[in-house]
């Protein structure tokens, strides 16, 4: 007579489930507790637990030496108690032993695991859509508030700007064109410096943390962060002069790769203040800004995106 097919899918893997449900009432009412020896009962319980973490769950190998090892019993002793220890198990066509009750519990656990995976994937997709929409809204708001330029403070020198890039003879200049170069949300006078700062950050990040799977913030966010420093008078060359060594120090310490320029907001703010000759910038309240209503809206958006790190991002944008 042919052996029956396995009662559970071969992909059911519960090795990351530390706990196995135990039907106490069915165990207490079972004849197993009355008809077998204590040694056989001990081996049976151990084999139940071991079968939970086999693949597929609820099964055991059809090999006496392997079974004795799983039951933590001497092979010679296991031969005498084998039938009692394997009470409830039956052989299937894949040459493995299955226990109906354990298979039943394994199916319930696997179904719950699959439901959790589907829900987690849906939450991730929904969160991604929300974050993408928030990033778009933030950058729309930045475009509107960029017209409120910070007035020059007393004692500040004129703002420095990067000289325009002149392509060599015979080169049109389009070869180095990057996605987003035609983005009109970045003022023309800051366009080259912004791109140079962001590209320098991304290239050095890849050099220090090669092939790291963690993603950076969207390019639009990096551009906005870089622009905030450039508009305060910091040149791309001076920004990279302090940014790249700071990134190298973080890599040497074994830190995770930064996902945006806001991770080095303090460093870049100090460089900005040093360049203007004013020393470290004093912390101010958002209401001291030339446009407190617009800045308050921007702060609200930043808090929603960056969570507990919102202060670094707001500081990088010069809002606090």
GIGIPE-V267973 format. One record per residue. N is the residue number from 0. RES is the residue in one small letter. PHI is phi in radians with two decimals (* if undefined). PSI is psi in whole degrees, 0 to 359 (none if undefined). OMEGA is omega as a letter, one per 30 degrees, with the letter a starting at -180 (* if undefined). Layout:
# GIGIPE-V267973
n=(N & N)
res=(RES & RES)
phi=(PHI & PHI)
psi=(PSI & PSI)
omega=(OMEGA & OMEGA)
This chain:
# GIGIPE-V267973
n=(0 & 1 & 2 & 3 & 4 & 5 & 6 & 7 & 8 & 9 & 10 & 11 & 12 & 13 & 14 & 15 & 16 & 17 & 18 & 19 & 20 & 21 & 22 & 23 & 24 & 25 & 26 & 27 & 28 & 29 & 30 & 31 & 32 & 33 & 34 & 35 & 36 & 37 & 38 & 39 & 40 & 41 & 42 & 43 & 44 & 45 & 46 & 47 & 48 & 49 & 50 & 51 & 52 & 53 & 54 & 55 & 56 & 57 & 58 & 59 & 60 & 61 & 62 & 63 & 64 & 65 & 66 & 67 & 68 & 69 & 70 & 71 & 72 & 73 & 74 & 75 & 76 & 77 & 78 & 79 & 80 & 81 & 82 & 83 & 84 & 85 & 86 & 87 & 88 & 89 & 90 & 91 & 92 & 93 & 94 & 95 & 96 & 97 & 98 & 99 & 100 & 101 & 102 & 103 & 104 & 105 & 106 & 107 & 108 & 109 & 110 & 111 & 112 & 113 & 114 & 115 & 116 & 117 & 118 & 119 & 120 & 121 & 122 & 123 & 124 & 125 & 126 & 127 & 128 & 129 & 130 & 131 & 132 & 133 & 134 & 135 & 136 & 137 & 138 & 139 & 140 & 141 & 142 & 143 & 144 & 145 & 146 & 147 & 148 & 149 & 150 & 151 & 152 & 153 & 154 & 155 & 156 & 157 & 158 & 159 & 160 & 161 & 162 & 163 & 164 & 165 & 166 & 167 & 168 & 169 & 170 & 171 & 172 & 173 & 174 & 175 & 176 & 177 & 178 & 179 & 180 & 181 & 182 & 183 & 184 & 185 & 186 & 187 & 188 & 189 & 190 & 191 & 192 & 193 & 194 & 195 & 196 & 197 & 198 & 199 & 200 & 201 & 202 & 203 & 204 & 205 & 206 & 207 & 208 & 209 & 210 & 211 & 212 & 213 & 214 & 215 & 216 & 217 & 218 & 219 & 220 & 221 & 222 & 223 & 224 & 225 & 226 & 227 & 228 & 229 & 230 & 231 & 232 & 233 & 234 & 235 & 236 & 237 & 238 & 239 & 240 & 241 & 242 & 243 & 244 & 245 & 246 & 247 & 248 & 249 & 250 & 251 & 252 & 253 & 254 & 255 & 256 & 257 & 258 & 259 & 260 & 261 & 262 & 263 & 264 & 265 & 266 & 267 & 268 & 269 & 270 & 271 & 272 & 273 & 274 & 275 & 276 & 277 & 278 & 279 & 280 & 281 & 282 & 283 & 284 & 285 & 286 & 287 & 288 & 289 & 290 & 291 & 292 & 293 & 294 & 295 & 296 & 297 & 298 & 299 & 300 & 301 & 302 & 303 & 304 & 305 & 306 & 307 & 308 & 309 & 310 & 311 & 312 & 313 & 314 & 315 & 316 & 317 & 318 & 319)
res=(x & x & x & x & x & x & x & x & x & x & x & x & x & x & x & x & x & x & x & x & x & x & x & x & x & x & x & x & x & x & x & x & x & x & x & x & x & x & x & x & x & x & x & x & x & x & x & x & x & x & x & x & x & x & x & x & x & x & x & x & x & x & x & x & x & x & x & x & x & x & x & x & x & x & x & x & x & x & x & x & x & x & x & x & x & x & x & x & x & x & x & x & x & x & x & x & x & x & x & x & x & x & x & x & x & x & x & x & x & x & x & x & x & x & x & x & x & x & x & x & x & x & x & x & x & x & x & x & x & x & x & x & x & x & x & x & x & x & x & x & x & x & x & x & x & x & x & x & x & x & x & x & x & x & x & x & x & x & x & x & x & x & x & x & x & x & x & x & x & x & x & x & x & x & x & x & x & x & x & x & x & x & x & x & x & x & x & x & x & x & x & x & x & x & x & x & x & x & x & x & x & x & x & x & x & x & x & x & x & x & x & x & x & x & x & x & x & x & x & x & x & x & x & x & x & x & x & x & x & x & x & x & x & x & x & x & x & x & x & x & x & x & x & x & x & x & x & x & x & x & x & x & x & x & x & x & x & x & x & x & x & x & x & x & x & x & x & x & x & x & x & x & x & x & x & x & x & x & x & x & x & x & x & x & x & x & x & x & x & x & x & x & x & x & x & x & x & x & x & x & x & x & x & x & x & x & x & x & x & x & x & x & x & x & x & x & x & x & x & x)
phi=(* & -1.19 & -1.25 & -1.22 & -1.25 & -1.00 & -1.44 & -2.53 & -1.14 & -1.18 & -1.50 & -1.24 & -2.20 & -2.00 & -1.16 & -1.63 & -1.66 & -1.25 & -1.99 & -1.98 & -1.15 & -2.13 & -1.41 & -1.11 & -1.12 & -1.18 & -1.18 & -1.13 & -1.48 & -1.35 & -1.24 & -1.01 & -1.25 & -1.86 & -1.81 & -2.02 & -1.31 & -0.99 & -1.14 & -1.21 & -1.14 & -1.04 & -1.11 & -1.10 & -1.12 & -1.10 & -1.21 & -1.04 & -1.12 & -1.15 & -1.17 & -1.08 & -1.80 & -1.48 & -2.13 & -1.30 & -1.10 & 1.56 & -2.15 & -2.44 & -1.25 & -1.55 & -2.57 & -1.10 & -1.13 & -1.14 & -1.16 & -1.09 & -1.17 & -1.14 & -1.48 & 0.94 & -2.27 & -1.04 & -0.96 & -1.19 & -1.23 & -1.10 & -1.03 & -1.32 & -1.90 & -0.96 & -1.08 & -1.22 & -1.16 & -1.73 & -1.02 & 1.67 & -1.53 & -2.47 & -1.47 & -2.06 & -1.16 & -1.58 & 1.10 & -2.22 & -1.68 & -2.21 & -2.02 & -1.00 & -1.17 & -1.19 & -1.08 & -1.04 & -1.18 & -1.16 & -1.09 & -1.10 & -1.15 & -1.16 & -1.08 & -1.13 & -1.12 & -1.16 & -1.10 & -1.13 & -1.06 & -1.10 & -1.13 & -1.15 & -1.09 & -1.15 & -1.08 & -1.12 & -1.12 & -1.11 & -1.16 & -1.10 & -1.07 & -1.13 & -1.11 & -1.08 & -1.15 & -1.18 & -1.08 & -1.10 & -1.11 & -1.07 & -1.23 & -1.11 & -1.18 & -1.13 & -1.08 & -1.28 & -1.54 & -1.15 & -1.24 & -1.52 & -1.19 & -1.21 & -1.17 & -1.16 & -1.40 & -1.11 & 1.63 & -1.41 & -1.43 & -1.11 & -1.21 & -1.58 & -2.26 & -1.24 & -1.15 & -1.12 & -1.37 & -1.90 & -1.20 & -1.06 & -1.03 & 1.52 & -2.02 & -1.37 & 1.70 & -1.40 & -1.13 & -1.70 & -1.19 & -1.96 & -1.01 & 1.63 & -1.14 & -1.63 & -1.19 & -1.35 & -1.26 & -1.73 & -0.95 & -1.00 & -1.19 & -1.90 & -1.08 & -1.14 & -1.12 & -1.08 & -1.11 & -1.14 & -1.16 & -1.15 & -1.09 & -1.10 & -1.08 & -1.16 & -1.16 & -1.24 & -1.09 & -1.15 & -1.21 & -1.42 & -2.18 & -1.12 & 1.04 & -1.26 & -1.30 & -1.24 & -1.52 & -1.53 & -1.12 & -0.99 & -1.01 & -1.09 & -1.19 & -1.08 & -1.09 & -1.14 & -1.13 & -1.12 & -1.06 & -1.03 & -1.34 & -1.09 & -1.18 & -1.48 & 1.84 & -1.51 & -1.40 & -1.07 & -1.11 & -1.20 & -1.13 & -1.18 & -1.12 & -1.75 & -1.24 & -1.11 & -1.09 & -1.13 & -1.13 & -1.11 & -1.11 & -1.12 & -1.14 & -1.09 & -1.38 & 1.40 & -1.31 & -1.21 & -1.13 & -1.22 & -1.67 & -2.84 & -1.22 & -1.11 & -1.12 & -2.08 & -1.01 & -1.10 & -1.07 & -1.25 & -1.14 & -1.12 & -1.15 & -1.12 & -1.13 & -1.13 & -1.17 & -1.41 & 1.43 & -1.79 & 1.32 & -0.97 & -1.30 & -1.31 & -1.34 & -2.15 & -1.45 & -1.07 & -1.25 & -1.42 & -1.24 & -1.04 & -2.30 & -1.08 & -1.19 & -1.12 & -1.17 & -1.12 & -1.13 & -1.15 & -1.07 & -1.09 & -1.15 & -1.09 & -1.08 & -1.17 & -1.52 & -1.69 & 1.01 & -1.18 & -1.70 & -1.10 & -1.13 & -1.09 & -1.19 & -1.14 & -1.18 & -1.14 & -1.56 & 1.35 & -1.59 & -2.38)
psi=(131 & 145 & 149 & 160 & 153 & 140 & 3 & 152 & 142 & 347 & 355 & 110 & 112 & 28 & 341 & 6 & 107 & 333 & 139 & 129 & 141 & 118 & 94 & 319 & 316 & 324 & 317 & 326 & 355 & 147 & 348 & 322 & 345 & 336 & 349 & 164 & 159 & 323 & 320 & 322 & 318 & 314 & 322 & 316 & 317 & 321 & 327 & 311 & 319 & 324 & 332 & 327 & 13 & 165 & 117 & 157 & 145 & 8 & 166 & 154 & 146 & 67 & 119 & 321 & 317 & 321 & 319 & 320 & 318 & 326 & 359 & 46 & 147 & 134 & 324 & 321 & 323 & 328 & 323 & 331 & 8 & 309 & 318 & 320 & 331 & 25 & 126 & 344 & 147 & 152 & 139 & 176 & 344 & 12 & 36 & 156 & 137 & 147 & 121 & 315 & 317 & 322 & 319 & 314 & 325 & 321 & 319 & 317 & 319 & 319 & 320 & 322 & 318 & 320 & 320 & 318 & 314 & 317 & 321 & 318 & 320 & 318 & 319 & 316 & 317 & 319 & 321 & 316 & 318 & 315 & 318 & 317 & 323 & 320 & 319 & 316 & 319 & 314 & 329 & 320 & 322 & 323 & 322 & 323 & 350 & 341 & 340 & 73 & 142 & 128 & 151 & 129 & 158 & 131 & 351 & 141 & 174 & 147 & 140 & 145 & 148 & 138 & 149 & 145 & 129 & 116 & 148 & 163 & 136 & 358 & 132 & 339 & 348 & 345 & 332 & 12 & 135 & 156 & 133 & 359 & 335 & 12 & 114 & 356 & 345 & 117 & 142 & 321 & 342 & 1 & 310 & 315 & 320 & 313 & 320 & 320 & 314 & 316 & 320 & 319 & 312 & 319 & 319 & 326 & 316 & 326 & 319 & 326 & 68 & 138 & 23 & 131 & 345 & 133 & 157 & 171 & 160 & 153 & 323 & 323 & 316 & 320 & 318 & 320 & 314 & 318 & 324 & 321 & 320 & 320 & 338 & 1 & 3 & 126 & 157 & 322 & 314 & 324 & 315 & 333 & 329 & 332 & 313 & 316 & 324 & 321 & 320 & 321 & 320 & 319 & 320 & 326 & 357 & 20 & 159 & 153 & 140 & 143 & 353 & 173 & 342 & 339 & 339 & 31 & 316 & 316 & 315 & 325 & 319 & 321 & 323 & 314 & 321 & 320 & 325 & 351 & 16 & 358 & 184 & 138 & 134 & 145 & 129 & 163 & 152 & 334 & 349 & 356 & 154 & 334 & 77 & 327 & 313 & 318 & 325 & 320 & 320 & 319 & 320 & 317 & 318 & 319 & 322 & 328 & 313 & 355 & 230 & 346 & 15 & 329 & 322 & 316 & 318 & 324 & 323 & 331 & 0 & 22 & 340 & none)
omega=(a & l & l & l & l & a & a & a & a & a & a & a & a & a & l & l & a & a & l & l & l & l & a & a & a & l & a & a & a & l & a & a & a & a & a & a & l & l & l & l & l & a & a & a & l & l & l & a & l & a & l & a & l & l & f & a & a & a & l & l & l & a & a & l & l & l & l & l & l & l & l & a & l & a & a & l & a & l & a & a & a & a & l & a & a & l & l & l & l & a & l & a & l & l & l & a & a & l & a & a & a & l & l & l & l & l & l & l & a & l & l & l & l & l & l & l & a & l & l & l & l & l & a & l & l & l & l & l & a & a & l & l & l & l & l & a & l & a & l & l & l & l & a & a & a & l & a & a & l & l & a & a & l & l & l & l & l & a & l & l & l & l & l & l & l & a & l & l & l & l & a & a & a & a & a & a & a & l & l & a & a & a & a & l & l & a & a & a & l & a & a & a & l & a & a & a & a & l & l & l & a & a & a & l & l & l & a & a & a & l & l & a & a & a & l & l & l & a & l & l & l & l & a & l & a & a & a & l & a & a & l & l & a & l & l & a & l & l & l & a & l & a & a & l & l & l & l & l & l & l & l & l & a & a & l & a & l & l & l & l & a & l & a & a & a & a & a & l & l & l & l & a & l & a & l & l & a & a & a & a & l & l & a & l & a & a & l & a & l & l & a & a & l & a & l & l & l & l & l & l & a & l & a & a & a & l & a & l & a & a & l & a & a & l & l & l & l & a & l & *)
